[in-house]
């Protein structure tokens, strides 16, 4: 049976203070210690927006047990802008995660590509470049449905790259949330919520992920999907990204409880 890791995308949000973090939990170390009471993995979201200092990862290493799985998002300069800054961003990124490498911590790096990143020759070549340039455990998330191809999955398997499965609104053009392809011994799935009304043009960024899965959704279809993936993998990472007002926390805890029953 697969070893399963369940957690959230990010853990230090202001709107989690109250819904998840008690008033007395204020500092970064207090928050991560509280988080550890519930979850055995986290996906660092802030690394997408800026290159984090090595000190941040030393902080995580110091404050989490070795078996705690640290995942982080690749910086947007690599996945979204893909410009002249590639080499500099690559160098800075490796400096950032140097503590993880030095201490031989188990970690994964998520390359989340935007909806505009479609299946074509130029982008296929860019993926090959990433494979050559980044010798790290990689997870690839596609947002556009054009990547839903047998040859894409086969190539990911050859390169031992993990495909990030998704749960999103069922909207035309999005990568299908019915896909349960596994391309490596490790599986990875991200729950973004199903807020179809706010997905394409949210007034504020958080609105896209403002969705709370119902008990029925978790206990029925989501649990069924997770059990299927457990049977296909040696290790499965489940991340809830519907972070607004700690909805990700509540859903992740409910899934853990559902899998115990």
C-alpha positions, 0 to 999 in steps of 0.5 A, spaced: 500 500 500 502 507 498 505 511 503 500 517 503 502 524 505 496 529 506 497 537 507 496 544 504 498 549 499 502 554 504 501 554 511 502 561 514 496 565 512 493 571 516 486 568 515 488 562 518 488 565 524 482 563 528 479 558 523 486 554 524 491 557 529 489 559 536 490 566 538 496 564 542 500 561 536 503 567 533 510 566 530 512 562 524 515 556 529 509 556 533 505 555 526 509 550 523 509 546 530 501 546 530 501 544 523 505 538 524 499 536 529 495 535 523 499 534 517 505 530 514 507 534 508 506 541 506 507 545 499 510 551 499 507 557 495 511 563 496 517 560 492 513 561 486 512 569 487 520 570 490 526 566 491 526 564 498 532 565 502 536 558 504 535 561 511 527 559 510 529 552 508 534 551 514 528 554 518 523 548 516 529 543 517 530 545 524 522 545 525 520 539 522 522 531 523 526 528 517 520 524 515 516 530 514 515 531 506 517 538 504 514 540 497 515 547 493 513 551 487 518 553 482 519 560 481 514 563 476 520 566 472 521 559 470 514 556 469 510 563 467 515 568 464 520 563 461 525 569 458 532 571 459 532 570 466 532 563 466 539 562 468 539 567 473 533 564 476 536 557 476 542 559 479 538 563 485 533 557 486 539 552 487 542 556 492 535 557 495 534 550 496 541 548 498 539 546 505 535 541 503 540 538 498 545 538 503 541 535 509 538 530 504 531 532 505 526 528 501 523 534 497 519 535 491 519 541 486 512 543 483 512 546 476 505 549 475 504 551 468 499 556 466 493 555 462 496 559 456 502 553 456 499 549 451 501 543 447 506 545 441 513 544 439 516 550 442 513 548 449 515 541 448 522 543 447 521 547 453 519 541 458 526 538 455 530 544 457 527 543 464 528 536 464 536 537 462 537 543 467 533 541 473 536 535 476 531 535 482 525 531 483 520 534 479 512 534 479 509 537 472 502 540 473 498 542 466 492 547 466 491 546 459 487 540 456 491 539 450 497 536 454 492 530 455 495 525 451 498 518 451 505 520 448 505 526 454 504 521 459 509 516 456 515 521 456 514 523 463 514 516 465 521 515 461 524 521 464 521 519 471 517 525 472 511 526 476 504 528 473 500 532 478 493 530 477 488 536 479 481 537 481 478 543 478 471 546 476 469 542 470 470 547 465 472 547 457 479 547 456 482 545 463 486 539 464 481 534 465 480 532 473 477 525 471 485 523 469 488 518 474 494 517 470 500 515 474 507 517 471 512 515 477 512 511 483 510 517 486 503 520 485 501 527 486 494 530 486 492 537 488 485 540 490 484 547 487 476 547 489 470 547 484 469 555 484 467 555 476 464 562 477 470 565 479 475 561 476 477 565 469 476 572 472 476 573 479 476 580 482 481 578 487 486 572 486 484 568 492 477 568 489 479 562 484 480 557 490 474 560 495 471 553 495 469 548 500 468 541 498 462 538 502 462 532 506 459 528 500 464 530 495 470 528 500 467 521 503 464 519 496 468 521 489 474 524 492 475 518 497 474 513 491 479 517 487 485 517 492 484 509 494 485 508 486 491 512 486 494 509 493 493 502 489 497 505 483 503 508 487 508 507 492 507 514 495 502 519 494 502 526 496 495 530 496 495 537 497 489 542 498 490 548 495 483 551 496 486 555 502 481 561 503 479 562 510 482 555 512 478 551 507 484 547 505 485 545 512 478 543 514 478 539 507 484 535 508 482 533 515 476 530 513 479 526 508 484 524 513 478 521 517 475 519 511 481 514 509 481 511 516 474 509 516 
